[in-house]
Every structure is written in structure tokens, then in C-alpha cells.
Amino acid sequence: MPTTVFLASLGPQDLMGLLLETTLLGKMVLLTLLVLSILSWAVMLDKARVLSKIRKGHQEFWIHCEAWLGGSVSADEMTAWSRGRPDLPLANLWSESHGLSTAVKVRRSAERVAFTETEALERYLLILSTTVTIAPFLGLMGTVWGIMQAFWDMSAMHSANLTVVAPGIAEALITTIAGLSAAIPAVVFYNLFVRKIDLLGNEMERLRSLLEEEVMERTGQVPSRQPSSRRPETHPGERIR
């Protein structure tokens, strides 16, 4: 396609000149997409850092939990370890829910902690979902506007020469690329983060069940079980990669 070849042949200075010569609507669309892209990448990098840190911390938590279930670590030691790591959802759930007198209190406390932790992890994901939703439409609007601009130039110049229509079509292609460039990374990372947060919720649910069993055994509500029966099930497909 001649217009694609024309756009690909532009150098950095030519491309910058083309951006400066775009219409006001084109500049507004590109500026909006740039802001969305910057915000999205800031959220993506921050969430990736936080979730990676939580994953490593939770691996260490379950090692200590196995030791507690096996009797080699006391509950007080487990509590002290957890309180020293307030950035880990499982550690916060343990600190708030372990040692309560009834299973009902454990459940209520664990649900409160799980809601708070999930809400904190989902903070700013709205930016990614907004980018995924509106970036392609902004790119499409810029595309349509650029093509309309090309037709207006053809009508004004009474010519269909490439030099007449290329700037408008190039503007259309640039806004399309900008829209897709903002939306594609956002949708990939949004789905990835949502999946990882769901897995964290599953981990908190397993720990809640474990603590409920522990308090029921401690208060004599159910027959005592072997420690292995209370260990949280680990499934390779549910681990946070």
C-alpha cells in the first residue's frame, strides 16, 4: 500500500513534523492516548513489583505454616513472623484471625482482612480497564478523522495525488497505532493481574479454612485431626507465577 510505504519511510524528524501538522482533534487524541499509556505503564510496573514481592513472601509464609502444622514452630513464633511482614496478605490474615475464640470470629476477621487486602491490590486497575476500553475507540476516531481530512484535502486541491492525501491518511494510521499500542499491553497485564489477585484470594481462603479447623479442634468442637489433614492444598495451576 502506498500510504503504508510512505509512513514507514518517514524519519524521526519527518514523523515529528507530521505530528505537529496534525489537526487539533488529532493532537488531542494522541495526547489523550499518551497520557493513558503513561499511566497504564506506571500501574503495570507497580503492580508487577508488588505481586512479585507478595509471591515470594507467601512462599516463605507457607514454609513457616508447614513447620507450625508439623509442630516445629510455635503459634507465637508464627505470629511474630507475620507481624513483622505487614505487606503480605496472608501474614495480615494470620495476625488478625489466629487465636480467636470461635470459628465464627475467625471467619469474620478473615473475611474482613481478605476484603481489605483485595481492595488494596485492585487499586488503580481501573486505569488499565479504562485504557483497554477507550483507547481503541480513540484510535478509531482519529483514523476516521484522518481519512475525512484526506478527502477534504482532495476536494480542496482537486487532486488525488499521493502528496495531497498522504498526510491525512498518515495521521489516521498514527492514531490507529497509538490506540492499539496503549490498549494491547493494558489488556494483557490487566488479565494477568486479575488472575493473580484471584489466586491470592484462594490462598487467603485456604488459610481461613485452616484457622477455622484449628480453633474448632482447640475448643473441642470437632475430633482432632492429623496435621497433614489441615495443610493447605497446593495445586500447580493455582500458584502465582
DAZI-V799228 format. One record per pair of residues at least 4 apart in sequence whose C-alpha atoms are under 8 Angstrom apart, sorted by the first residue. I is the first residue (numbers start at 1). J is the second residue. Records with the same first field share a line. If there is no record, write none. Layout:
# DAZI-V799228
I->J ; J
This chain:
# DAZI-V799228
1->5
2->6
3->7 ; 162 ; 166 ; 169 ; 170
4->8 ; 170
5->9
6->10 ; 166 ; 170
7->170
10->14 ; 15
11->15
12->16
13->17
14->18
15->19
16->20
17->21
18->22 ; 167 ; 171
19->27 ; 171
20->27
22->26 ; 27 ; 168 ; 171
23->27
24->28
25->29 ; 142
26->30 ; 142 ; 145 ; 146 ; 171 ; 175
27->31
28->32
29->33 ; 138 ; 139 ; 142 ; 175
30->34 ; 175 ; 178
31->35
32->36
33->37 ; 135 ; 138 ; 178 ; 179 ; 182
34->38 ; 178 ; 182
35->39
36->40 ; 127 ; 131 ; 135 ; 182
37->41 ; 131 ; 181 ; 182
38->42
39->43 ; 127
40->44 ; 127 ; 128 ; 131 ; 182 ; 186
41->45 ; 186
42->46
43->47 ; 124 ; 125 ; 127 ; 128
44->48 ; 186 ; 189
45->49
46->50
47->51 ; 121 ; 193
48->52 ; 193
49->53
50->54
51->55 ; 196
52->56
53->57
54->58 ; 87 ; 88 ; 89
55->59 ; 240 ; 241
56->60
57->61 ; 88
58->62 ; 88 ; 90
59->63
60->64
61->65 ; 90 ; 91
62->66
63->67
64->68 ; 73 ; 78
65->69 ; 78
66->70 ; 231
67->71 ; 72 ; 73
68->72 ; 73 ; 74 ; 75 ; 78
69->73 ; 227 ; 228 ; 230 ; 231
70->227 ; 228
73->77 ; 78
74->78
75->79
76->80
77->81
78->82
79->83 ; 94 ; 95
80->84
81->85 ; 91
82->86 ; 91 ; 92 ; 94 ; 95
83->91 ; 92 ; 95
85->91 ; 92
86->91 ; 92
87->91 ; 92
88->92
89->93 ; 113 ; 114 ; 117 ; 204
90->94 ; 203 ; 204 ; 207
91->95
92->96 ; 113
93->97 ; 98 ; 109 ; 110 ; 113 ; 114 ; 204 ; 208
94->98 ; 207
96->109 ; 110 ; 113
97->105 ; 106 ; 107 ; 109 ; 110 ; 211
98->106 ; 211
99->215
100->105 ; 106 ; 215
101->105 ; 106 ; 215 ; 219
102->106 ; 212 ; 215 ; 216 ; 219
103->107 ; 211 ; 212 ; 213 ; 215 ; 216
104->108
105->109
106->110 ; 208 ; 211 ; 212
107->111 ; 208 ; 212
108->112
109->113
110->114 ; 204 ; 208
111->115
112->116
113->117
114->118 ; 201 ; 204
115->119
116->120
117->121
118->122 ; 197 ; 201
119->123
121->197
122->194 ; 197
124->128
125->129 ; 190
126->130
127->131
128->132 ; 186 ; 187 ; 190
129->133 ; 186 ; 187 ; 190
130->134 ; 135
131->135 ; 182 ; 183 ; 186
132->136 ; 182 ; 183 ; 184 ; 186 ; 187
133->137 ; 183
134->138
135->139 ; 179 ; 180 ; 182 ; 183
136->140 ; 176 ; 179 ; 180 ; 183
137->141 ; 179
138->142 ; 175 ; 179
139->143 ; 175 ; 176 ; 177 ; 178 ; 179 ; 180
140->144 ; 175 ; 176 ; 179
141->145
142->146 ; 171 ; 172 ; 175 ; 176
143->147 ; 169 ; 171 ; 172 ; 173 ; 174 ; 175 ; 176
144->148 ; 172
145->149 ; 172
146->150 ; 168 ; 169 ; 170 ; 171 ; 172
147->151 ; 168 ; 169 ; 172
148->152 ; 168
149->153 ; 168 ; 169
150->154 ; 164 ; 165 ; 166 ; 167 ; 168 ; 169
151->155 ; 165
152->156
153->157 ; 164 ; 165
154->158 ; 159 ; 160 ; 164 ; 165
155->159
157->164
159->164
160->164 ; 165
161->165
162->166
163->167
165->169
166->170
167->171
168->172
169->173
170->174
171->175
172->176
173->177
174->178
175->179
176->180
177->181
178->182
179->183
180->184
181->185
182->186
183->187
184->188
185->189
186->190
187->191
188->192
189->193
190->194
191->195
192->196
193->197
194->198
195->199
196->200 ; 240
197->201
198->202
199->203 ; 238 ; 239 ; 240
200->204 ; 240
201->205
202->206
203->207
204->208
205->209
206->210 ; 232 ; 233
207->211 ; 232
208->212
209->213
210->214 ; 230 ; 231 ; 232
211->215
212->216
213->217 ; 230
214->218
215->219
216->220 ; 221 ; 222
217->221 ; 222 ; 223 ; 224 ; 225
220->224
225->229 ; 230
226->230
227->231
234->238 ; 239
235->239
